[in-house]
Amino acid sequence: MVQKSIQEENIKEETISNQEKIFSKNNNESTTEINLEGKVKNQLKSTDQIKSSPIKNFNKEKEKIKVDILNFQDLIKKANDEKEIELKYDLERNVKLVGFSKGKIDISFNEQLNKNFIKNLTEKLLLWTNERWIISLSKNTNAKSIFEKNLESKNKEIEIFKQSKVAQDFESAFPDAELINLTEEE
């Protein structure tokens, strides 16, 4: 009987020591959890939440001279100057300007527009002008993109040139030729 109670005491001591080990292990884990709280846990974020290129050192960027963007052409020129090729491409080909005023742009767009276009545009406008801009979407189907307007004006120039005597003489000399482009020499 005495021997049985000694064995029970040993078992109790072992379980108590095991519990202390588990407690100290859990305590270490909780301190690592506390250390991880300050770090970003990427596995919990979706891909839309992670900024691919966040603005770093925004205060230093604010110290730069702010740029005035007064019209849509200024915006396209600034995108070109800053080598934002994807943004410039979308502005020229996939965006149809409905309205433009300082701090607000109304656009209509086609289905080929980049899914991050509005986020990229607002971020770049904030960076370039130090002001927040409002980008509103419109369902105006009559608006045309810069590319469509340029193509239309090019086609009008070609049609006007085809009516000239030089074009008619050229067509009579080369009946299978097709006029594709016009350039003016200085």
Contact map, one row per residue, 1 for C-alpha under 8 A:
111110000000000000000000000000000000000000000000000000000000000000000000000000000000000000000000000000000000000000000000000000000000000000000000000000000000000000000000000000000000000000
111111000000000000000000000000000000000000000000000000000000000000000000000000000000000000000000000000000000000000000000000000000000000000000000000000000000000000000000000000000000000000
111111100000000000000000000000000000000000000000000000000000000000000000000000000000000000000000000000000000000000000000000000000000000000000000000000000000000000000000000000000000000000
111111110000000000000000000000000000000000000000000000000000000000000000000000000000000000000000000000000000000000000000000000000000000000000000000000000000000000000000000000000000000000
111111111000000000000000000000000000000000000000000000000000000000000000000000000000000000000000000000000000000000000000000000000000000000000000000000000000000000000000000000000000000000
011111111100000000000000000000000000000000000000000000000000000000000000000000000000000000000000000000000000000000000000000000000000000000000000000000000000000000000000000000000000000000
001111111110000000000000000000000000000000000000000000000000000000000000000000000000000000000000000000000000000000000000000000000000000000000000000000000000000000000000000000000000000000
000111111111000000000000000000000000000000000000000000000000000000000000000000000000000000000000000000000000000000000000000000000000000000000000000000000000000000000000000000000000000000
000011111111100000000000000000000000000000000000000000000000000000000000000000000000000000000000000000000000000000000000000000000000000000000000000000000000000000000000000000000000000000
000001111111110000000000000000000000000000000000000000000000000000000000000000000000000000000000000000000000000000000000000000000000000000000000000000000000000000000000000000000000000000
000000111111111000000000000000000000000000000000000000000000000000000000000000000000000000000000000000000000000000000000000000000000000000000000000000000000000000000000000000000000000000
000000011111111100000000000000000000000000000000000000000000000000000000000000000000000000000000000000000000000000000000000000000000000000000000000000000000000000000000000000000000000000
000000001111111110000000000000000000000000000000000000000000000000000000000000000000000000000000000000000000000000000000000000000000000000000000000000000000000000000000000000000000000000
000000000111111111000000000000000000000000000000000000000000000000000000000000000000000000000000000000000000000000000000000000000000000000000000000000000000000000000000000000000000000000
000000000011111111100000000000000000000000000000000000000000000000000000000000000000000000000000000000000000000000000000000000000000000000000000000000000000000000000000000000000000000000
000000000001111111110000000000000000000000000000000000000000000000000000000000000000000000000000000000000000000000000000000000000000000000000000000000000000000000000000000000000000000000
000000000000111111111000000000000000000000000000000000000000000000000000000000000000000000000000000000000000000000000000000000000000000000000000000000000000000000000000000000000000000000
000000000000011111111100000000000000000000000000000000000000000000000000000000000000000000000000000000000000000000000000000000000000000000000000000000000000000000000000000000000000000000
000000000000001111111110000000000000000000000000000000000000000000000000000000000000000000000000000000000000000000000000000000000000000000000000000000000000000000000000000000000000000000
000000000000000111111111000000000000000000000000000000000000000000000000000000000000000000000000000000000000000000000000000000000000000000000000000000000000000000000000000000000000000000
000000000000000011111111100000000000000000000000000000000000000000000000000000000000000000000000000000000000000000000000000000000000000000000000000000000000000000000000000000000000000000
000000000000000001111111110000000000000000000000000000000000000000000000000000000000000000000000000000000000000000000000000000000000000000000000000000000000000000000000000000000000000000
000000000000000000111111111000000000000000000000000000000000000000000000000000000000000000000000000000000000000000000000000000000000000000000000000000000000000000000000000000000000000000
000000000000000000011111111100000000000000000000000000000000000000000000000000000000000000000000000000000000000000000000000000000000000000000000000000000000000000000000000000000000000000
000000000000000000001111111110000000000000000000000000000000000000000000000000000000000000000000000000000000000000000000000000000000000000000000000000000000000000000000000000000000000000
000000000000000000000111111111000000000000000000000000000000000000000000000000000000000000000000000000000000000000000000000000000000000000000000000000000000000000000000000000000000000000
000000000000000000000011111111100000000000000000000000000000000000000000000000000000000000000000000000000000000000000000000000000000000000000000000000000000000000000000000000000000000000
000000000000000000000001111111110000000000000000000000000000000000000000000000000000000000000000000000000000000000000000000000000000000000000000000000000000000000000000000000000000000000
000000000000000000000000111111111000000000000000000000000000000000000000000000000000000000000000000000000000000000000000000000000000000000000000000000000000000000000000000000000000000000
000000000000000000000000011111111100000000000000000000000000000000000000000000000000000000000000000000000000000000000000000000000000000000000000000000000000000000000000000000000000000000
000000000000000000000000001111111110000000000000000000000000000000000000000000000000000000000000000000000000000000000000000000000000000000000000000000000000000000000000000000000000000000
000000000000000000000000000111111111000000000000000000000000000000000000000000000000000000000000000000000000000000000000000000000000000000000000000000000000000000000000000000000000000000
000000000000000000000000000011111111100000000000000000000000000000000000000000000000000000000000000000000000000000000000000000000000000000000000000000000000000000000000000000000000000000
000000000000000000000000000001111111110000000000000000000000000000000000000000000000000000000000000000000000000000000000000000000000000000000000000000000000000000000000000000000000000000
000000000000000000000000000000111111111000000000000000000000000000000000000000000000000000000000000000000000000000000000000000000000000000000000000000000000000000000000000000000000000000
000000000000000000000000000000011111111100000000000000000000000000000000000000000000000000000000000000000000000000000000000000000000000000000000000000000000000000000000000000000000000000
000000000000000000000000000000001111111100000000000000000000000000000000000000000000000000000000000000000000000000000000000000000000000000000000000000000000000000000000000000000000000000
000000000000000000000000000000000111111100000000000000000000000000000000000000000000000000000000000000000000000000000000000000000000000000000000000000000000000000000000000000000000000000
000000000000000000000000000000000011111110000000000000000000000000000000000000000000000000000000000000000000000000000000000000000000000000000000000000000000000000000000000000000000000000
000000000000000000000000000000000001111111000000000000000000000000000000000000000000000000000000000000000000000000000000000000000000000000000000000000000000000000000000000000000000000000
000000000000000000000000000000000000001111111000000000000000000000000000000000000000000000000000000000000000000000000000000000000000000000000000000000000000000000000000000000000000000000
000000000000000000000000000000000000000111111000000000000000000000000000000000000000000000000000000000000000000000000000000000000000000000000000000000000000000000000000000000000000000000
000000000000000000000000000000000000000011111100000000000000000000000000000000000000000000000000000000000000000000000000000000000000000000000000000000000000000000000000000000000000000000
000000000000000000000000000000000000000011111100000000000000000000000000000000000000000000000000000000000000000000000000000000000000000000000000000000000000000000000000000000000000000000
000000000000000000000000000000000000000011111111110000000000000000000000000000000000000000000000000000000000000000000000000000000000000000000000000000000000000000000000000000000000000000
000000000000000000000000000000000000000000111111110000000000000000000000000000000000000000000000000000000000000000000000000000000000000000000000000000000000000000000000000000000000000000
000000000000000000000000000000000000000000001111110000000000000000000000000000000000000000000000000000000000000000000000000000000000000000000000000000000000000000000000000000000000000000
000000000000000000000000000000000000000000001111111000000000000000000000000000000000000000000000000000000000000000000000000000000000000000000000000000000000000000000000000000000000000000
000000000000000000000000000000000000000000001111111000000000000000000000000000000000000000000000000000000000000000000000000000000000000000000000000000000000000000000000000000000000000000
000000000000000000000000000000000000000000001111111100000000000000000000000000000000000000000000000000000000000000000000000000000000000000000000000000000000000000000000000000000000000000
000000000000000000000000000000000000000000000001111111000000000000000000000000000000000000000000000000000000000000000000000000000000000000000000000000000000000000000000000000000000000000
000000000000000000000000000000000000000000000000011111000000000000000000000000000000000000000000000000000000000000000000000000000000000000000000000000000000000000000000000000000000000000
000000000000000000000000000000000000000000000000001111100000000000000000000000000000000000000000000000000000000000000000000000000000000000000000000000000000000000000000000000000000000000
000000000000000000000000000000000000000000000000001111110000000000000000000000000000000000000000000000000000000000000000000000000000000000000000000000000000000000000000000000000000000000
000000000000000000000000000000000000000000000000000011111100000000000000000000000000000000000000000000000000000000000000000000000000000000000000000000000000000000000000000000000000000000
000000000000000000000000000000000000000000000000000001111100000000000000000000000000000000000000000000000000000000000000000000000000000000000000000000000000000000000000000000000000000000
000000000000000000000000000000000000000000000000000000111111100000000000000000000000000000000000000000000000000000000000000000000000000000000000000000000000000000000000000000000000000000
000000000000000000000000000000000000000000000000000000111111110000000000000000000000000000000000000000000000000000000000000000100000000000000000000000000000000000000000000000000000000000
000000000000000000000000000000000000000000000000000000001111111000000000000000000000000000000000000000000000000000000000000000000000000000000000000000000000000000000000000000000000000000
000000000000000000000000000000000000000000000000000000001111111100000000000000000000000000000000000000000000000000000000000000000000000000000000000000000000000000000000000000000000000000
000000000000000000000000000000000000000000000000000000001111111100000000000000000000000000000000000000000000000000000000000000100000000000000000000000000000000000000000000000000000000000
000000000000000000000000000000000000000000000000000000000111111111000000000000000000000000000000000000000000000000000000000000100100000000000000000000000000000000000000000000000000000000
000000000000000000000000000000000000000000000000000000000011111110000000000000000000000000000000000000000000000000000000000000000000000000000000000000000000000000000000000000000000000000
000000000000000000000000000000000000000000000000000000000001111111000000000000000000000000000000000000000000000000000000000000000000000000000000000000000000000000000000000000000000000000
000000000000000000000000000000000000000000000000000000000000011111100000000000000000000000000000000000000000000000000000000000000000000000000000000000000000000000000000000000000000000000
000000000000000000000000000000000000000000000000000000000000010111110000000000000000000000000000000000000000000000000000000000011100000000000000000000000000000000000000000000000000000000
000000000000000000000000000000000000000000000000000000000000000011111000000000000000000000000000000000000000000000000000000000011000000000000000000000000000000000000000000000000000000000
000000000000000000000000000000000000000000000000000000000000000001111100000000000000000000000000000000000000000000000000000000001000000000000000000000000000000000000000000000000000000000
000000000000000000000000000000000000000000000000000000000000000000111111011000000000000000000000000001000000000000000000000000001000000000000000000000000000000000000000000000000000000000
000000000000000000000000000000000000000000000000000000000000000000011111011000000000000000000000000011000000000000000000000000000000000000000000000000000000000000000000000000000000000000
000000000000000000000000000000000000000000000000000000000000000000001111111000000000000000000000000111000000000000000000000000000000000000000000000000000000000000000000000000000000000000
000000000000000000000000000000000000000000000000000000000000000000001111111100000000000000000000100100000000000000000000000000000000000000000000000000000000000000000000000000000000000000
000000000000000000000000000000000000000000000000000000000000000000000011111110000000000000000000000000000000000000000000000000000000000000000000000000000000000000000000000000000000000000
000000000000000000000000000000000000000000000000000000000000000000001111111111000000000000000000000000000000000000000000000000000000000000000000000000000000000000000000000000000000000000
000000000000000000000000000000000000000000000000000000000000000000001111111111100000000000000000000000000000000000000000000000000000000000000000000000000000000000000000000000000000000000
000000000000000000000000000000000000000000000000000000000000000000000001111111110000000100110000000000000000000000000000000000000000000000000000000000000000000000000000000000000000000000
000000000000000000000000000000000000000000000000000000000000000000000000111111111000000000000000000000000000000000000000000000000000000000000000000000000000000000000000000000000000000000
000000000000000000000000000000000000000000000000000000000000000000000000011111111100000000000000000000000000000000000000000000000000000000000000000000000000000000000000000000000000000000
000000000000000000000000000000000000000000000000000000000000000000000000001111111111101100000000000000000000000000000000000000000000000000000000000000000000000000000000000000000000000000
000000000000000000000000000000000000000000000000000000000000000000000000000111111111100100000000000000000000000000000000000000000000000000000000000000000000000000000000000000000000000000
000000000000000000000000000000000000000000000000000000000000000000000000000011111111000000000000000000000000000000000000000000000000000000000000000000000000000000000000000000000000000000
000000000000000000000000000000000000000000000000000000000000000000000000000001111111000000000000000000000000000000000000000000000000000000000000000000000000000000000000000000000000000000
000000000000000000000000000000000000000000000000000000000000000000000000000000111111100000000000000000000000000000000000000000000000000000000000000000000000000000000000000000000000000000
000000000000000000000000000000000000000000000000000000000000000000000000000000111111111100000000000000000000000000000000000000000000000000000000000000000000000000000000000000000000000000
000000000000000000000000000000000000000000000000000000000000000000000000000000110011111110000000000000000000000000000000000000000000000000000000000000000000000000000000000000000000000000
000000000000000000000000000000000000000000000000000000000000000000000000000000000001111111000000000000000000000000000000000000000000000000000000000000000000000000000000000000000000000000
000000000000000000000000000000000000000000000000000000000000000000000000000000100001111111100000000000000000000000001001100000000000000000000000000000000000000000000000000000000000000000
000000000000000000000000000000000000000000000000000000000000000000000000000100110001111111110000000000000000000000000000000000000000000000000000000000000000000000000000000000000000000000
000000000000000000000000000000000000000000000000000000000000000000000000000000000000111111111100000000000000000000000000000000000000000000000000000000000000000000000000000000000000000000
000000000000000000000000000000000000000000000000000000000000000000000000000000000000011111111110000000000000000011001000000000000000000000000000000000000000000000000000000000000000000000
000000000000000000000000000000000000000000000000000000000000000000000000000100000000001111111111000000000000000000000000000000000000000000000000110000000000000000000000000000000000000000
000000000000000000000000000000000000000000000000000000000000000000000000000100000000000111111110000000000000000000000000000000000000000000000000111000000000000000000000000000000000000000
000000000000000000000000000000000000000000000000000000000000000000000000000000000000000011111110000000000000000000000000000000000000000000000000111100000000000000000000000000000000000000
000000000000000000000000000000000000000000000000000000000000000000000000000000000000000011111111000000000000111110000000000000000000000000000000100000000000000000000000000000000000000000
000000000000000000000000000000000000000000000000000000000000000000000000000000000000000001111111100000000011110010000000000000000000000000000000100000000000000000000000000000000000000000
000000000000000000000000000000000000000000000000000000000000000000000000000000000000000000100111110000000011100000000000000000000000000000000011110000000000000000000000000000000000000000
000000000000000000000000000000000000000000000000000000000000000000000001000000000000000000000011111100001111000000000000000000000000000000000011100000000000000000000000000000000000000000
000000000000000000000000000000000000000000000000000000000000000000000000000000000000000000000001111100001111000000000000000000000000000001010010000000000000000000000000000000000000000000
000000000000000000000000000000000000000000000000000000000000000000000000000000000000000000000000111110001110000000000000000000000000000000000000000000000000000000000000000000000000000000
000000000000000000000000000000000000000000000000000000000000000000000011000000000000000000000000111111011100000000000000000000000000000000000000000000000000000000000000000000000000000000
000000000000000000000000000000000000000000000000000000000000000000000110000000000000000000000000001111111000000000000000000000000000000000000000000000000000000000000000000000000000000000
000000000000000000000000000000000000000000000000000000000000000000001110000000000000000000000000000111111000000000000000000000000000000000000000000000000000000000000000000000000000000000
000000000000000000000000000000000000000000000000000000000000000000000000000000000000000000000000000011111000000000000000000000000011110000000000000000000000000000000000000000000000000000
000000000000000000000000000000000000000000000000000000000000000000000000000000000000000000000000000111111100000000000000000000000000111100000000000000000000000000000000000000000000000000
000000000000000000000000000000000000000000000000000000000000000000000000000000000000000000000000111111111110000000000000000000000000111100000000000000000000000000000000000000000000000000
000000000000000000000000000000000000000000000000000000000000000000000000000000000000000000000000111100011111000000000000000000000000001111000000000000000000000000000000000000000000000000
000000000000000000000000000000000000000000000000000000000000000000000000000000000000000000000011111000001111100000000000000000000000001111000000000000000000000000000000000000000000000000
000000000000000000000000000000000000000000000000000000000000000000000000000000000000000000000011110000000111110000000000000000000000000011111010000000000000000000000000000000000000000000
000000000000000000000000000000000000000000000000000000000000000000000000000000000000000000000111000000000011111010000000000000000000000010000000000000000000000000000000000000000000000000
000000000000000000000000000000000000000000000000000000000000000000000000000000000000000000000110000000000001111110000000000000000000000000000000000000000000000000000000000000000000000000
000000000000000000000000000000000000000000000000000000000000000000000000000000000000000000000100000000000000111110000000000000000000000000000000000000000000000000000000000000000000000000
000000000000000000000000000000000000000000000000000000000000000000000000000000000000000000000100000000000000011111000000000000000000000000000000000000000000000000000000000000000000000000
000000000000000000000000000000000000000000000000000000000000000000000000000000000000000001000110000000000000111111101000000000000000000000000000000000000000000000000000000000000000000000
000000000000000000000000000000000000000000000000000000000000000000000000000000000000000001000000000000000000000111111000000000000000000000000000000000000000000000000000000000000000000000
000000000000000000000000000000000000000000000000000000000000000000000000000000000000000000000000000000000000000011111100000000000000000000000000000000000000000000000000000000000000000000
000000000000000000000000000000000000000000000000000000000000000000000000000000000000000000000000000000000000000001111111000000000000000000000000000000000000000000000000000000000000000000
000000000000000000000000000000000000000000000000000000000000000000000000000000000000001001000000000000000000000011111111100000000000000000000000000000000000000000000000000000000000000000
000000000000000000000000000000000000000000000000000000000000000000000000000000000000000000000000000000000000000000111111110000000000001000000000000000000000000000000000000000000000000000
000000000000000000000000000000000000000000000000000000000000000000000000000000000000000000000000000000000000000000011111111000000000000000000000000000000000000000000000000000000000000000
000000000000000000000000000000000000000000000000000000000000000000000000000000000000001000000000000000000000000000011111111100000000000000000000000000000000000000000000000000000000000000
000000000000000000000000000000000000000000000000000000000000000000000000000000000000001000000000000000000000000000001111111110000000000000000000000000000000000000000000000000000000000000
000000000000000000000000000000000000000000000000000000000000000000000000000000000000000000000000000000000000000000000111111111000001111000000000000000000000000000000000000000000000000000
000000000000000000000000000000000000000000000000000000000000000000000000000000000000000000000000000000000000000000000011111111100000000000000000000000000000000000000000000000000000000000
000000000000000000000000000000000000000000000000000000000000000000000000000000000000000000000000000000000000000000000001111111110000000000000000000000000000000000000000000000000000000000
000000000000000000000000000000000000000000000000000000000000000000000000000000000000000000000000000000000000000000000000111111111111100000000000000000000000000000000000000000000000000000
000000000000000000000000000000000000000000000000000000000000000000000000000000000000000000000000000000000000000000000000011111111111100000000000000000000000000000000000000000000000000000
000000000000000000000000000000000000000000000000000000000100110000000000000000000000000000000000000000000000000000000000001111111110000000000000000000000000000000000000000000000000000000
000000000000000000000000000000000000000000000000000000000000000001100000000000000000000000000000000000000000000000000000000111111100000000000000000000000000000000000000000000000000000000
000000000000000000000000000000000000000000000000000000000000000001111000000000000000000000000000000000000000000000000000000011111110000000000000000000000000000000000000000000000000000000
000000000000000000000000000000000000000000000000000000000000010001000000000000000000000000000000000000000000000000000000000011111111000000000000000000000000000000000000000000000000000000
000000000000000000000000000000000000000000000000000000000000000000000000000000000000000000000000000000100000000000000000000011101111100000000000000000000000000000000000000000000000000000
000000000000000000000000000000000000000000000000000000000000000000000000000000000000000000000000000000100000000000000000010011000111110000000000000000000000000000000000000000000000000000
000000000000000000000000000000000000000000000000000000000000000000000000000000000000000000000000000000111000000000000000010011000011111000000000000000000000000000000000000000000000000000
000000000000000000000000000000000000000000000000000000000000000000000000000000000000000000000000000000111000000000000000010000000001111100000000000000000000000000000000000000000000000000
000000000000000000000000000000000000000000000000000000000000000000000000000000000000000000000000000000011110000000000100010000000000111110000000000000000000000000000000000000000000000000
000000000000000000000000000000000000000000000000000000000000000000000000000000000000000000000000000000011110000000000000000000000000011111000000000000000000000000000000000000000000000000
000000000000000000000000000000000000000000000000000000000000000000000000000000000000000000000000000000000111100000000000000000000000001111100000000000000000000000000000000000000000000000
000000000000000000000000000000000000000000000000000000000000000000000000000000000000000000000000010000000111000000000000000000000000000111110000000000000000000000000000000000000000000000
000000000000000000000000000000000000000000000000000000000000000000000000000000000000000000000000000000000001000000000000000000000000000011111000000000000000000000000000000000000000000000
000000000000000000000000000000000000000000000000000000000000000000000000000000000000000000000000010000000001000000000000000000000000000001111110000000000000000000000000000000000000000000
000000000000000000000000000000000000000000000000000000000000000000000000000000000000000000000000000000000001000000000000000000000000000000111111000000000000000000000000000000000000000000
000000000000000000000000000000000000000000000000000000000000000000000000000000000000000000000000000000000000000000000000000000000000000000011111000000000000000000000000000000000000000000
000000000000000000000000000000000000000000000000000000000000000000000000000000000000000000000001110000000001000000000000000000000000000000011111100000000000000000000000000000000000000000
000000000000000000000000000000000000000000000000000000000000000000000000000000000000000000000001100000000000000000000000000000000000000000001111110110000000000000000000000000000000000000
000000000000000000000000000000000000000000000000000000000000000000000000000000000000000000111111100000000000000000000000000000000000000000000011111110000000000000000000000000000000000000
000000000000000000000000000000000000000000000000000000000000000000000000000000000000000000111001000000000000000000000000000000000000000000000001111111000000000000000000000000000000000000
000000000000000000000000000000000000000000000000000000000000000000000000000000000000000000011000000000000000000000000000000000000000000000000000111111100000000000000000000000000000000000
000000000000000000000000000000000000000000000000000000000000000000000000000000000000000000001000000000000000000000000000000000000000000000000001111111110000000000000000000000000000000000
000000000000000000000000000000000000000000000000000000000000000000000000000000000000000000000000000000000000000000000000000000000000000000000001111111111000000000000000000000000000000000
000000000000000000000000000000000000000000000000000000000000000000000000000000000000000000000000000000000000000000000000000000000000000000000000011111111100000000000000000000000000000000
000000000000000000000000000000000000000000000000000000000000000000000000000000000000000000000000000000000000000000000000000000000000000000000000001111111110000000000000000000000000000000
000000000000000000000000000000000000000000000000000000000000000000000000000000000000000000000000000000000000000000000000000000000000000000000000000111111111000000000000000000000000000000
000000000000000000000000000000000000000000000000000000000000000000000000000000000000000000000000000000000000000000000000000000000000000000000000000011111111100000000000000000000000000000
000000000000000000000000000000000000000000000000000000000000000000000000000000000000000000000000000000000000000000000000000000000000000000000000000001111111110000000000000000000000110000
000000000000000000000000000000000000000000000000000000000000000000000000000000000000000000000000000000000000000000000000000000000000000000000000000000111111111000000000000000000000000000
000000000000000000000000000000000000000000000000000000000000000000000000000000000000000000000000000000000000000000000000000000000000000000000000000000011111111100000000000000000000000000
000000000000000000000000000000000000000000000000000000000000000000000000000000000000000000000000000000000000000000000000000000000000000000000000000000001111111110000000000000000000010000
000000000000000000000000000000000000000000000000000000000000000000000000000000000000000000000000000000000000000000000000000000000000000000000000000000000111111111000000000000000011110000
000000000000000000000000000000000000000000000000000000000000000000000000000000000000000000000000000000000000000000000000000000000000000000000000000000000011111111100000000000000000000000
000000000000000000000000000000000000000000000000000000000000000000000000000000000000000000000000000000000000000000000000000000000000000000000000000000000001111111110000000000000000000000
000000000000000000000000000000000000000000000000000000000000000000000000000000000000000000000000000000000000000000000000000000000000000000000000000000000000111111110010000000000000000000
000000000000000000000000000000000000000000000000000000000000000000000000000000000000000000000000000000000000000000000000000000000000000000000000000000000000011111110011000000000000000000
000000000000000000000000000000000000000000000000000000000000000000000000000000000000000000000000000000000000000000000000000000000000000000000000000000000000001111111011000000000000000000
000000000000000000000000000000000000000000000000000000000000000000000000000000000000000000000000000000000000000000000000000000000000000000000000000000000000000111111111000000000000000000
000000000000000000000000000000000000000000000000000000000000000000000000000000000000000000000000000000000000000000000000000000000000000000000000000000000000000000111111100000000000000000
000000000000000000000000000000000000000000000000000000000000000000000000000000000000000000000000000000000000000000000000000000000000000000000000000000000000000000011111110000000000000000
000000000000000000000000000000000000000000000000000000000000000000000000000000000000000000000000000000000000000000000000000000000000000000000000000000000000000011111111111000000000000000
000000000000000000000000000000000000000000000000000000000000000000000000000000000000000000000000000000000000000000000000000000000000000000000000000000000000000001111111111100000000000000
000000000000000000000000000000000000000000000000000000000000000000000000000000000000000000000000000000000000000000000000000000000000000000000000000000000000000000001111111110000000000000
000000000000000000000000000000000000000000000000000000000000000000000000000000000000000000000000000000000000000000000000000000000000000000000000000000000000000000000111111111000000000000
000000000000000000000000000000000000000000000000000000000000000000000000000000000000000000000000000000000000000000000000000000000000000000000000000000000000000000000011111111111000000000
000000000000000000000000000000000000000000000000000000000000000000000000000000000000000000000000000000000000000000000000000000000000000000000000000000000000000000000001111111100000000000
000000000000000000000000000000000000000000000000000000000000000000000000000000000000000000000000000000000000000000000000000000000000000000000000000000000000000000000000111111100000000000
000000000000000000000000000000000000000000000000000000000000000000000000000000000000000000000000000000000000000000000000000000000000000000000000000000000000000000000000011111111000000000
000000000000000000000000000000000000000000000000000000000000000000000000000000000000000000000000000000000000000000000000000000000000000000000000000000000000000000000000001111111000000000
000000000000000000000000000000000000000000000000000000000000000000000000000000000000000000000000000000000000000000000000000000000000000000000000000000000000000000000000001001111100000000
000000000000000000000000000000000000000000000000000000000000000000000000000000000000000000000000000000000000000000000000000000000000000000000000000000000000000000000000001001111110000000
000000000000000000000000000000000000000000000000000000000000000000000000000000000000000000000000000000000000000000000000000000000000000000000000000000000000000000000000000000011111000000
000000000000000000000000000000000000000000000000000000000000000000000000000000000000000000000000000000000000000000000000000000000000000000000000000000000000010000000000000000001111100000
000000000000000000000000000000000000000000000000000000000000000000000000000000000000000000000000000000000000000000000000000000000000000000000000000000000000010000000000000000000111110000
000000000000000000000000000000000000000000000000000000000000000000000000000000000000000000000000000000000000000000000000000000000000000000000000000000000100010000000000000000000011111000
000000000000000000000000000000000000000000000000000000000000000000000000000000000000000000000000000000000000000000000000000000000000000000000000000000000100110000000000000000000001111100
000000000000000000000000000000000000000000000000000000000000000000000000000000000000000000000000000000000000000000000000000000000000000000000000000000000000000000000000000000000000111110
000000000000000000000000000000000000000000000000000000000000000000000000000000000000000000000000000000000000000000000000000000000000000000000000000000000000000000000000000000000000011111
000000000000000000000000000000000000000000000000000000000000000000000000000000000000000000000000000000000000000000000000000000000000000000000000000000000000000000000000000000000000001111
000000000000000000000000000000000000000000000000000000000000000000000000000000000000000000000000000000000000000000000000000000000000000000000000000000000000000000000000000000000000000111
